[in-house]
Amino acid sequence: MKLGMVGLGKMGANMTRRLIRGGHEVAVFDIDPQAVVSLTEEGAEATGSLADLATKLSPPRLVWVMVPSGEITNTTITQLKDVLSEGDLVVDGGNSRYTDSMRHGRELAEAGISFLDAGTSGGVWGLDNGYCLMVGGAQESFERAEPVLATLAPKNGYAHVGETGAGHFTKMVHNGIEYALMQAYGEGFELLHQSEFDIPIGEVAEVWRHGSVVRSWLLDLLAKALEDDPDLSELDDYVDDSGEGRWTVETAIRYAIPTPTIAMSLFQRFASRQDASYAGKMISALRREFGGHAVRSIEDQGEK
Protein backbone atom coordinates (compact mmCIF):
# COMPACT_ATOMS: atom_id res chain seq x y z
CA MET A 1 0.00 0.00 0.00
CA LYS A 2 1.00 3.65 -0.23
CA LEU A 3 1.47 5.84 2.84
CA GLY A 4 3.16 9.00 3.98
CA MET A 5 6.06 9.20 6.45
CA VAL A 6 6.66 12.47 8.31
CA GLY A 7 10.01 12.67 10.10
CA LEU A 8 13.16 11.08 8.69
CA GLY A 9 15.45 10.87 11.69
CA LYS A 10 17.19 7.62 12.63
CA MET A 11 13.90 5.84 13.34
CA GLY A 12 11.72 7.37 10.61
CA ALA A 13 14.34 6.89 7.91
CA ASN A 14 14.94 3.25 8.76
CA MET A 15 11.22 2.56 9.04
CA THR A 16 10.80 4.04 5.57
CA ARG A 17 13.56 1.79 4.25
CA ARG A 18 11.94 -1.28 5.81
CA LEU A 19 8.57 -0.37 4.33
CA ILE A 20 10.05 0.10 0.85
CA ARG A 21 11.87 -3.22 1.14
CA GLY A 22 8.53 -4.75 2.11
CA GLY A 23 6.88 -3.55 -1.10
CA HIS A 24 5.09 -0.43 0.11
CA GLU A 25 5.20 2.95 -1.60
CA VAL A 26 6.21 5.77 0.75
CA ALA A 27 5.92 9.52 0.22
CA VAL A 28 8.23 11.28 2.69
CA PHE A 29 8.56 14.70 4.29
CA ASP A 30 11.07 16.19 6.71
CA ILE A 31 12.00 19.76 7.60
CA ASP A 32 15.54 18.83 6.49
CA PRO A 33 15.47 18.69 2.66
CA GLN A 34 18.64 16.60 2.57
CA ALA A 35 16.95 13.86 4.60
CA VAL A 36 14.23 13.74 1.95
CA VAL A 37 16.77 13.58 -0.88
CA SER A 38 18.60 10.72 0.83
CA LEU A 39 15.43 8.61 1.05
CA THR A 40 14.33 9.36 -2.52
CA GLU A 41 17.60 7.84 -3.68
CA GLU A 42 16.38 4.63 -2.00
CA GLY A 43 12.96 4.62 -3.61
CA ALA A 44 10.82 7.02 -1.57
CA GLU A 45 8.75 9.80 -3.16
CA ALA A 46 9.81 13.32 -2.17
CA THR A 47 7.43 16.00 -0.92
CA GLY A 48 8.15 19.58 0.07
CA SER A 49 5.46 20.14 2.71
CA LEU A 50 2.68 18.40 4.58
CA ALA A 51 0.19 19.81 2.08
CA ASP A 52 2.30 18.42 -0.76
CA LEU A 53 2.46 15.07 1.04
CA ALA A 54 -1.34 14.96 1.18
CA THR A 55 -1.59 15.50 -2.59
CA LYS A 56 0.75 12.57 -3.23
CA LEU A 57 -1.60 10.14 -1.44
CA SER A 58 -4.99 8.94 -2.61
CA PRO A 59 -7.87 9.08 -0.11
CA PRO A 60 -8.37 7.47 2.28
CA ARG A 61 -4.81 8.39 3.25
CA LEU A 62 -2.52 6.90 5.90
CA VAL A 63 0.20 9.16 7.31
CA TRP A 64 2.75 7.92 9.85
CA VAL A 65 4.30 10.63 12.07
CA MET A 66 7.78 9.90 13.45
CA VAL A 67 9.01 13.15 15.04
CA PRO A 68 10.19 14.02 18.59
CA SER A 69 7.55 14.12 21.30
CA GLY A 70 6.11 17.38 22.56
CA GLU A 71 5.63 20.59 20.62
CA ILE A 72 6.89 19.25 17.28
CA THR A 73 4.39 16.39 17.37
CA ASN A 74 1.61 18.73 18.48
CA THR A 75 2.34 21.13 15.62
CA THR A 76 2.65 18.37 13.03
CA ILE A 77 -0.67 16.77 13.95
CA THR A 78 -2.43 20.14 13.99
CA GLN A 79 -1.10 20.89 10.52
CA LEU A 80 -2.09 17.44 9.26
CA LYS A 81 -5.62 18.06 10.48
CA ASP A 82 -5.76 21.04 8.12
CA VAL A 83 -4.47 19.22 5.01
CA LEU A 84 -6.04 15.77 5.41
CA SER A 85 -9.68 14.82 4.87
CA GLU A 86 -12.45 12.88 6.53
CA GLY A 87 -11.67 9.17 6.43
CA ASP A 88 -7.89 9.60 6.55
CA LEU A 89 -5.75 7.99 9.26
CA VAL A 90 -2.81 9.43 11.23
CA VAL A 91 -0.43 7.18 13.17
CA ASP A 92 1.90 8.69 15.78
CA GLY A 93 4.83 6.31 16.20
CA GLY A 94 6.98 8.64 18.29
CA ASN A 95 7.48 8.70 22.04
CA SER A 96 4.51 10.94 22.80
CA ARG A 97 3.02 11.13 26.27
CA TYR A 98 -0.14 9.05 26.29
CA THR A 99 -2.29 11.94 27.52
CA ASP A 100 -1.16 13.95 24.47
CA SER A 101 -2.18 11.05 22.24
CA MET A 102 -5.63 10.95 23.81
CA ARG A 103 -5.98 14.66 23.02
CA HIS A 104 -4.68 14.20 19.47
CA GLY A 105 -7.25 11.50 18.89
CA ARG A 106 -10.08 13.78 20.02
CA GLU A 107 -8.84 16.71 17.93
CA LEU A 108 -8.51 14.68 14.73
CA ALA A 109 -11.90 13.08 15.29
CA GLU A 110 -13.44 16.56 15.02
CA ALA A 111 -12.40 16.51 11.35
CA GLY A 112 -13.41 12.89 10.82
CA ILE A 113 -9.76 11.77 10.80
CA SER A 114 -8.85 8.54 12.60
CA PHE A 115 -5.83 8.23 14.88
CA LEU A 116 -3.57 5.48 16.18
CA ASP A 117 -0.84 5.87 18.79
CA ALA A 118 1.88 3.31 18.11
CA GLY A 119 4.48 2.87 20.81
CA THR A 120 7.61 1.84 18.90
CA SER A 121 10.63 -0.04 20.24
CA GLY A 122 13.63 -1.34 18.34
CA GLY A 123 16.00 1.58 17.98
CA VAL A 124 18.58 1.65 15.22
CA TRP A 125 18.44 -2.17 14.98
CA GLY A 126 14.82 -2.11 13.85
CA LEU A 127 15.68 -1.83 10.15
CA ASP A 128 16.94 -5.41 10.10
CA ASN A 129 15.29 -6.91 13.20
CA GLY A 130 11.91 -5.21 12.99
CA TYR A 131 10.11 -2.91 15.42
CA CYS A 132 7.97 -3.92 18.38
CA LEU A 133 4.72 -1.98 18.00
CA MET A 134 2.14 -1.37 20.74
CA VAL A 135 -0.90 0.22 19.12
CA GLY A 136 -3.82 2.10 20.65
CA GLY A 137 -6.98 3.22 18.86
CA ALA A 138 -10.11 1.89 17.23
CA GLN A 139 -10.04 -1.73 16.06
CA GLU A 140 -11.14 -0.67 12.57
CA SER A 141 -8.20 1.74 12.27
CA PHE A 142 -5.80 -0.91 13.57
CA GLU A 143 -6.97 -3.39 10.94
CA ARG A 144 -6.59 -0.77 8.24
CA ALA A 145 -2.99 -0.08 9.26
CA GLU A 146 -2.16 -3.75 9.78
CA PRO A 147 -0.34 -4.28 6.45
CA VAL A 148 2.06 -1.52 7.46
CA LEU A 149 2.41 -2.83 11.02
CA ALA A 150 3.08 -6.35 9.80
CA THR A 151 5.89 -5.11 7.55
CA LEU A 152 7.52 -2.99 10.24
CA ALA A 153 7.37 -5.62 12.98
CA PRO A 154 8.98 -9.05 13.28
CA LYS A 155 6.72 -12.07 13.62
CA ASN A 156 4.42 -11.63 16.65
CA GLY A 157 5.94 -8.18 17.16
CA TYR A 158 2.85 -5.98 17.10
CA ALA A 159 -0.44 -5.87 18.98
CA HIS A 160 -3.58 -3.81 19.43
CA VAL A 161 -3.39 -2.97 23.14
CA GLY A 162 -6.53 -0.88 23.63
CA GLU A 163 -8.22 2.42 22.96
CA THR A 164 -6.52 5.68 22.00
CA GLY A 165 -3.64 6.41 24.36
CA ALA A 166 -3.10 2.78 25.34
CA GLY A 167 -0.29 2.35 22.82
CA HIS A 168 1.86 5.12 24.20
CA PHE A 169 0.89 4.22 27.78
CA THR A 170 2.19 0.69 27.18
CA LYS A 171 5.39 2.05 25.60
CA MET A 172 5.85 4.39 28.58
CA VAL A 173 5.74 1.46 31.00
CA HIS A 174 8.04 -0.51 28.66
CA ASN A 175 10.61 2.28 28.90
CA GLY A 176 10.27 2.46 32.68
CA ILE A 177 11.12 -1.24 32.86
CA GLU A 178 14.01 -0.61 30.47
CA TYR A 179 15.41 2.05 32.84
CA ALA A 180 15.37 -0.44 35.72
CA LEU A 181 16.95 -3.25 33.70
CA MET A 182 19.81 -1.03 32.52
CA GLN A 183 20.40 0.23 36.07
CA ALA A 184 20.57 -3.33 37.38
CA TYR A 185 23.12 -4.31 34.73
CA GLY A 186 25.15 -1.20 35.48
CA GLU A 187 25.24 -1.84 39.22
CA GLY A 188 26.02 -5.53 38.88
CA PHE A 189 28.87 -5.02 36.46
CA GLU A 190 30.31 -2.27 38.66
CA LEU A 191 30.44 -4.79 41.52
CA LEU A 192 32.35 -7.17 39.27
CA HIS A 193 34.65 -4.38 38.08
CA GLN A 194 35.48 -3.12 41.59
CA SER A 195 35.94 -6.53 43.24
CA GLU A 196 39.27 -7.89 44.50
CA PHE A 197 39.18 -10.42 41.68
CA ASP A 198 40.55 -9.76 38.23
CA ILE A 199 37.29 -10.70 36.54
CA PRO A 200 37.19 -10.45 32.72
CA ILE A 201 34.07 -8.30 32.45
CA GLY A 202 33.61 -8.77 28.72
CA GLU A 203 33.86 -12.57 29.03
CA VAL A 204 31.27 -12.55 31.82
CA ALA A 205 28.87 -10.53 29.69
CA GLU A 206 29.39 -12.99 26.87
CA VAL A 207 28.92 -16.14 28.94
CA TRP A 208 25.78 -14.73 30.61
CA ARG A 209 24.27 -14.45 27.13
CA HIS A 210 24.16 -18.25 26.90
CA GLY A 211 21.77 -20.07 29.25
CA SER A 212 21.81 -17.51 32.04
CA VAL A 213 18.50 -16.39 33.58
CA VAL A 214 19.60 -12.75 33.11
CA ARG A 215 20.25 -13.09 29.39
CA SER A 216 18.48 -10.50 27.23
CA TRP A 217 18.91 -8.33 24.16
CA LEU A 218 20.21 -5.56 26.43
CA LEU A 219 22.91 -7.96 27.62
CA ASP A 220 23.72 -8.77 23.99
CA LEU A 221 24.24 -5.06 23.36
CA LEU A 222 26.32 -4.72 26.52
CA ALA A 223 28.58 -7.57 25.45
CA LYS A 224 29.07 -5.88 22.09
CA ALA A 225 29.88 -2.54 23.76
CA LEU A 226 32.49 -4.20 25.96
CA GLU A 227 33.99 -5.98 22.97
CA ASP A 228 34.34 -2.65 21.14
CA ASP A 229 35.60 -0.71 24.19
CA PRO A 230 36.58 -3.07 27.06
CA ASP A 231 37.24 -0.26 29.56
CA LEU A 232 34.39 1.96 28.30
CA SER A 233 37.08 4.63 28.16
CA GLU A 234 35.33 6.50 25.36
CA LEU A 235 32.23 7.18 27.45
CA ASP A 236 31.28 9.67 30.13
CA ASP A 237 29.03 8.57 33.01
CA TYR A 238 26.42 11.24 32.22
CA VAL A 239 23.10 9.49 31.49
CA ASP A 240 20.28 11.41 29.84
CA ASP A 241 16.59 10.51 29.84
CA SER A 242 13.96 10.85 27.14
CA GLY A 243 11.11 11.65 29.52
CA GLU A 244 9.24 8.37 29.53
CA GLY A 245 10.83 7.21 32.79
CA ARG A 246 9.59 10.41 34.42
CA TRP A 247 6.10 9.88 33.02
CA THR A 248 6.09 6.31 34.31
CA VAL A 249 6.95 7.43 37.84
CA GLU A 250 4.46 10.31 37.72
CA THR A 251 1.73 7.91 36.59
CA ALA A 252 2.64 5.40 39.30
CA ILE A 253 2.26 8.16 41.90
CA ARG A 254 -1.12 9.13 40.47
CA TYR A 255 -2.29 5.50 40.61
CA ALA A 256 -0.61 4.95 44.00
CA ILE A 257 1.26 1.96 42.55
CA PRO A 258 4.68 1.29 44.13
CA THR A 259 7.42 1.26 41.50
CA PRO A 260 10.54 1.76 43.64
CA THR A 261 13.00 0.11 41.26
CA ILE A 262 11.91 2.18 38.27
CA ALA A 263 11.85 5.36 40.38
CA MET A 264 15.35 4.77 41.73
CA SER A 265 16.72 4.04 38.25
CA LEU A 266 15.36 7.41 37.13
CA PHE A 267 16.93 9.21 40.10
CA GLN A 268 20.25 7.52 39.41
CA ARG A 269 20.20 9.09 35.95
CA PHE A 270 19.77 12.47 37.60
CA ALA A 271 22.67 11.69 39.94
CA SER A 272 24.92 10.86 36.98
CA ARG A 273 24.68 14.46 35.80
CA GLN A 274 25.99 16.07 38.98
CA ASP A 275 29.60 17.18 39.01
CA ALA A 276 29.30 17.51 42.78
CA SER A 277 26.26 16.64 44.87
CA TYR A 278 25.06 19.39 47.21
CA ALA A 279 23.10 16.75 49.14
CA GLY A 280 26.32 14.77 49.60
CA LYS A 281 28.07 17.85 50.93
CA MET A 282 25.22 18.40 53.38
CA ILE A 283 25.47 14.83 54.66
CA SER A 284 29.25 15.16 55.05
CA ALA A 285 28.78 18.40 56.98
CA LEU A 286 26.23 16.80 59.31
CA ARG A 287 28.46 13.78 59.99
CA ARG A 288 31.31 16.12 60.84
CA GLU A 289 29.14 18.23 63.13
CA PHE A 290 27.36 15.54 65.14
CA GLY A 291 30.06 12.90 65.26
CA GLY A 292 33.34 14.55 64.42
CA HIS A 293 33.71 12.16 61.49
CA ALA A 294 36.51 12.80 59.02
CA VAL A 295 35.44 14.42 55.75
CA ARG A 296 37.14 14.99 52.39
CA SER A 297 37.74 18.43 50.94
CA ILE A 298 37.71 19.34 47.26
CA GLU A 299 41.50 19.39 47.39
CA ASP A 300 41.53 15.82 48.77
CA GLN A 301 39.39 14.62 45.87
CA GLY A 302 41.20 16.48 43.12
CA GLU A 303 39.44 18.09 40.18
CA LYS A 304 36.50 16.08 38.88
Secondary structure by P-SEA (a helix, b strand, c coil): cccccccccaaaaaaaaaaaaabbbbbbccccaaaaaaaaaabbbbbccaaaaaaaccccbbbbbbccccaaaaaaaaaaaacccccbbbbbcccccaaaaaaaaaaaaaacbbbbbbbccccccccccccbbbbbccaaaaaaaaaaaaaaccccccccccccaaaaaaaaaaaaaaaaaaaaaaaaaaaaaacccccaaaaaaaaaacccccccaaaaaaaaaaaacccccccccbbbbcaaaaaaaaaaaaaccccaaaaaaaaaaaaaaccccaaaaaaaaaaaaacccccccccccccc
